[in-house]
Amino acid sequence: MAPPPPLLTLKDIALGFGGRPLFESITLAVSRGDRLCLVGRNGCGKSTLLKVIAGTLEPDRGERAVQPGVTVATLVQEPDLSAHASALAAVVAGLTPAHAGETHRAEILLDALDVPADRDPATLSGGEARRVALAQALVSEPDVLLLDEPTNHLDLPTIAWLEETLAAFRGAIILISHDRAVLRRVTRATLWLDRGRLRRLDEGFAAFDAWSDTITAQEEIEWAKRDKLIAQETTWSRQGISARRKRNQGRLRRLHALRAERVQRIQRAGGVTLEADSGETSGKLVIEAEGICKSYDGRRVLKPFSTRILRGDRVGIVGPNGAGKSTLLNLLTGRLRPDQGRLRLGTNLTPTTLDQHRSLLDGDKTVWDLLADSGGDHINVRGRPRHVVGYLRDFLFEDRQARSPVSSLSGGERNRLLLAKALARPTNLLILDEPTNDLDMETLDLLEEMLADYDGTLLLVSHDRDFLDRVVTATIVLPGDGRAVDYAGGFSDALAQAGGSMAALFPGLAVSPAPAALKAKAPAPPADKPKGRAAKLSYKQQRALEALPARIEALQVQVARLEEDLADPGLFKRDPDGFQDRADRLAATRAELATAEDEYLELEILREEMGV
């Protein structure tokens, strides 16, 4: 029996702006039950392609076809709800003619997402507006659901709700997200938009890094044969990303050491005054809070809480929206006085804050002028002079963008520029509030590496579980009932210590499950859905963990030897077949090395979580 026709197809789609092609020859078939993640660098056209798929943007060339009766719903990156009088009206606007008048569907979703139906959209916070927009996209159970960065501004309980809802969704999903945990949980196939081309891998996001590295390595070899200069200009950023990925093992060991050091610390009990550090702990103590608490209008936002943060600590702060994360951050940094308790701040602190509102950016300036605000072509980067263009390359900007106005940059590019400006300042206390919003995977890798090399103290507010696991040495969880609980390690460590479930970490505050209407006829769960943790590593896992370091070292030696052979400029002329054989072996060995490194990291993290 022939398979049913796809719900939606694109054929030979091409689109450009201002005479510059964005993508061309895009062909895609979307079938019922597809779980596709769409990945690619900021500015490559992911959101634009999603608009073409949705039918809201006409391509320059090509055909878009949708089966009769198929419905398509979209969650855009920045939803506009201003045309609606209430949250309920905004969600009802998402009902298709087939569900006209079924207001109860909108009410059920708003109740599940904990948003009052009569709320004026103009008064909604960023997280609440995102919940309403999600409900609007889901309310008619569309055949094709297009989601552009759905987790931006969402808290962890809502992200968990979204994962469960998407896992049970009956139609097809195309998802753009920087949240690796969501992508691994939800997707079964990967679309990679890269330099105008769309490639498809029929595996979930977990397989993307090794696959993309293999393709990039093969392309580098082909380019090297044709034109060495073009290869250098085209691949400079990807080479850096690949190198960063290979340094993950050392970074992981360093993070584990820092976490172990924090576990051994002893908390001390509190007093009642706010004071600056006396100086005897200068350079070591950064923040010491003893019994600090805060109330607003009779509501206890923070119950007595104590913590001690030393130089080099990286502390994540997580919790539902409205749980008091900003209040705690302001208390810990001395910008807000506690009602009771004692706060000691270290001397000579030079804090730098990167907020969600990009307040460091001036849209009227060029990228160059914003960085080199004192003039000239060099800037001081933590005490060292750097050329503006060279520093911008570190943040994956192209040379031509240096003279572009800030207002012309995409949301992700602005966030990258904000990071560049913030991280250039001499600072020993870095405060990051949701820094991962609008960032692509490659920029997240870059940020992780920079934070790994940062020798100051970090306070990080984030809902990105994977990012927290990769960066922080301790996690402060605010469940939403006024408590703040200090855990050693990343988010996964906190989750395990709390009992292993989101409901245990945030008791009484987890968002209600998805309505039964959205769970009916749910497809089989993704093949790579994580299963429950065993009490300890299996015999096979333990043997693999012991054997992998030697295997990785041997593969690294092979890669270095093959790269050295291929660097011989006369090899291709002397022995073209031998050159090709080495090139093929290099691509295969790099892929094998990436797979081995990923397996080692996963096993090492698993071992750490189990306390083996």
Buried (B, 14 or more C-beta within 10 A) or exposed (E): EEEEEBBBBBEEBBBBEEEEEBBBEBEBBBBBEBBBBBBBBBBBBBBBBBBBBBEEBEBEEBEBEBBEEBBBBBBBBBBEBEEBEBBBBBBBEBBBEEBEEBBEBBBBBBBBBBBEBEBEBEEBEBBBBBBBBBBBBBBBBBBBBBBBBBBBBBBBBBBBBBBBBBBBBBBBBBBBBBBBBBBBBBBBBBBBBBEBEBEEBEBBBBBBBBBBBBBBBBBBBEBBBEEEEEBEEBBEBBBBBBEBBBEBBEBBEEBBEBBEBBEEBEEEEBBEEBEEBEEEBEEEBBBBBBBBBBBEEEEBBBBBBBBBBBBBBBBBBBBBBBBBBBBBBBBBBBEBEBBBBBBBBBBEBEBBBBBBEBEBBBEEBBBBBBBBEEEEEBBEBEEEEBBBBEBBBBBBBBEEBBEBBBEEBBBBBBBBBBBBBBBBBEBBBBBBBBBBBBBBBBBBBBBBBBBBEBEBBBBBBBBBBBBBBBBBBBBBBBBBEBBBBBBBBBBBBBBBBBEBEBBBBBBEBBBEBBBEBBBEEEBEEBEBBEEEEEEEBEEEBBEBBEEBEEBBEEBBEBBEBBEEBBEEEEBBEEEEEEBEEBBEBBBBBBBBBBBBBBBBBEBBBBBBBEEE
